[in-house]
Amino acid sequence: MKKITVRVEDYIYDRINLVAKENHISANKVIGNILKKVVEQPKEISYIEEIHKTLIKLENKLISISKKQKLHFDISSYHFANQGYLSNAEPSEDKCLNEILNKDVNKFNE
């Protein structure tokens, strides 16, 4: 068995002594039980932060997909509304289409 020195605040020390007196054991035994409980906790609990980060990444990807779907819907709606008009034969010269495309360009890289 190894020795370890622990420094605690006065109010924590008083609480440890109260618990020790209530259970008729030494303060060292109380501290040992506390440390044992913390060390032997299931490892899944310590991965909560990693799960949180992964969920945030997934949420950001879903938002990006949603923005791309909206752009696709806008372009499809525009195409449907202007289908058959010869003035829109050249897509690169179409002012409305360029406005739709340029409006959302920077939103994809968020």
C-alpha positions as CSV (number, residue, x, y, z in Angstrom):
1,M,0.0,0.0,0.0
2,K,1.3,3.5,-0.9
3,K,0.9,6.7,1.0
4,I,-0.5,9.9,-0.5
5,T,-0.9,13.4,0.9
6,V,-4.0,15.3,0.1
7,R,-4.6,19.0,0.8
8,V,-8.2,20.1,1.3
9,E,-10.0,23.1,2.4
10,D,-11.1,23.3,6.1
11,Y,-14.8,22.8,5.4
12,I,-14.1,19.7,3.3
13,Y,-11.9,18.3,6.1
14,D,-14.6,18.9,8.6
15,R,-17.2,17.1,6.4
16,I,-14.8,14.1,5.9
17,N,-14.4,13.9,9.7
18,L,-18.2,14.0,10.2
19,V,-18.7,11.2,7.7
20,A,-15.9,9.2,9.3
21,K,-17.5,9.6,12.8
22,E,-21.0,8.7,11.5
23,N,-19.7,5.5,9.9
24,H,-17.2,4.7,12.7
25,I,-14.2,4.6,10.3
26,S,-11.1,6.7,9.9
27,A,-10.8,9.8,7.7
28,N,-8.2,8.0,5.7
29,K,-10.6,5.2,4.9
30,V,-13.3,7.7,3.8
31,I,-10.8,9.4,1.5
32,G,-9.7,6.1,0.1
33,N,-13.3,5.1,-0.5
34,I,-14.0,8.4,-2.3
35,L,-10.9,8.0,-4.5
36,K,-11.7,4.4,-5.3
37,K,-15.2,5.3,-6.3
38,V,-14.0,8.0,-8.7
39,V,-11.2,5.9,-10.2
40,E,-13.5,2.9,-10.8
41,Q,-16.2,4.8,-12.5
42,P,-17.2,3.5,-15.9
43,K,-15.1,5.0,-18.7
44,E,-18.2,5.9,-20.8
45,I,-18.9,8.8,-18.5
46,S,-15.6,10.4,-19.3
47,Y,-16.4,10.4,-23.1
48,I,-19.4,12.8,-22.8
49,E,-17.3,15.7,-24.0
50,E,-16.1,13.7,-27.1
51,I,-19.7,12.8,-27.8
52,H,-20.8,16.4,-27.5
53,K,-18.1,17.5,-30.0
54,T,-19.2,14.8,-32.5
55,L,-22.8,15.9,-32.2
56,I,-21.9,19.5,-32.9
57,K,-19.9,18.4,-36.0
58,L,-22.9,16.4,-37.2
59,E,-25.2,19.3,-36.6
60,N,-23.0,21.7,-38.6
61,K,-22.9,19.2,-41.5
62,L,-26.7,18.9,-41.4
63,I,-27.0,22.7,-41.5
64,S,-24.6,22.8,-44.5
65,I,-26.7,20.1,-46.3
66,S,-29.9,22.0,-45.5
67,K,-28.4,25.3,-47.0
68,K,-27.4,23.4,-50.2
69,Q,-30.8,21.8,-50.5
70,K,-32.4,25.3,-50.3
71,L,-30.1,26.6,-53.0
72,H,-31.0,23.6,-55.1
73,F,-34.7,24.2,-54.5
74,D,-34.3,27.9,-55.5
75,I,-32.5,27.0,-58.7
76,S,-35.1,24.4,-59.5
77,S,-37.9,26.8,-58.9
78,Y,-36.2,29.4,-61.1
79,H,-35.7,26.9,-63.8
80,F,-39.4,25.7,-63.7
81,A,-40.6,29.3,-63.8
82,N,-38.4,30.2,-66.8
83,Q,-38.6,27.0,-68.7
84,G,-39.1,27.6,-72.4
85,Y,-38.0,31.2,-72.6
86,L,-35.2,31.8,-75.1
87,S,-33.9,34.9,-73.2
88,N,-32.6,32.5,-70.6
89,A,-30.8,30.2,-73.0
90,E,-27.3,31.1,-71.6
91,P,-27.2,30.4,-67.9
92,S,-24.0,32.3,-67.2
93,E,-25.5,35.5,-68.6
94,D,-28.7,35.2,-66.6
95,K,-28.8,38.0,-64.0
96,C,-31.4,36.3,-61.7
97,L,-29.7,33.0,-61.7
98,N,-26.3,34.6,-60.9
99,E,-28.0,36.5,-58.1
100,I,-29.3,33.3,-56.6
101,L,-26.0,31.5,-56.9
102,N,-23.9,34.4,-55.5
103,K,-26.2,35.0,-52.6
104,D,-25.4,31.7,-51.0
105,V,-21.8,31.1,-52.0
106,N,-20.3,32.2,-48.6
107,K,-22.9,30.3,-46.5
108,F,-21.6,26.9,-47.6
109,N,-18.2,27.4,-45.9
110,E,-19.6,28.2,-42.4
